[in-house]
Amino acid sequence: MAEDDRKDATRDAVGREIESAMNGQVSGLPPEQAEALREKIRLRVREEIERDLRARTASDRKDAAHLAKEARKKEKHGEEGETFIRFNRNFRFQHMVMFSSVILLIITGMPLKFPNFILSRFVINFWGGIQYSTIVHRIGAAMLIYFMIHHFLYTILTRDGRRDFWLLLPKLEDAKDIVHNIRHFLGKLPDKPRFGRFSYIEKFDYWAVYWGCIIMIGSGLFLWFETDVLRFLPKYALDVAHEMHSDEAMLATLAIVIWHFYNVHFNPDRFPGTLLWWHGRMSEHEMKEEHPLELEEIVARRAKESAEVSNG
């Protein structure tokens, strides 16, 4: 209402100025010509005023929306608190290579498993035919092999890799956390379990990928170099490798789409997704919600280091 009143007042003031100016300009003309000229000027000036007001209103709204967006960012930043590096650059690079290779393998491998589907034929034709589709599939396979070698060396040769490997090993506490979480979902317990650096969900993700890579790479190499394999092993070895490769690929695809995508991207707390895979950072709020025990360890370590510096 205030905005509309302001517009009306502006129109009235400008209208009075225009009428005064027009009376001076048409004073010597016959009455009919003078009135026709006045009306023509009024229409043109009204159009200009309306255009100017629309432009100003749009600009004001844009500025207001920008200010509101900045305010929401500041408020959200205040709620999120400090950010913590969760995954280093080396680990993030490995993850990018891994998920890129898996995407290539899925979109080129599933059409081979289900060749009669319309979508399968479309994908194969997109790559230029089955011969080129299999080349892209082998590029994805080479990327996956590189990832496994890189990750294996990272686990052995780096301090962060060794630490994370030991923390990712399943423990009795994980079984207790599963029971605790189920009881929490059923309303039997008010609080959800408190996780350290890795929850049982993340451990399942990790070892599913580890096991899947061993199966897929091993059976895939059998199929890739089948002529050499047949020189040393009977034909049924290739048949077993084919079934292992096909079924594990289907299982891996379902696990990624249903399990991993939901927990990482489609979960209501993270929808429409997270950029953790890109920047490797987690906010203090997220740490409190998902890894409170790790956050407590970080705070305690900082306090100890601060005390040592003060005493020194």
PyMOL commands that set and color helices and strands:
alter all, ss='L'
color gray80, all
select helices_A, chain A and resi 2-25+31-80+89-113+118-126+130-157+159-168+172-185+200-224+226-230+235-266+276-279+284-290+292-311
alter helices_A, ss='H'
color red, helices_A
select strands_A, chain A and resi 83-85+281-283
alter strands_A, ss='S'
color yellow, strands_A
deselect
rebuild
show_as cartoon
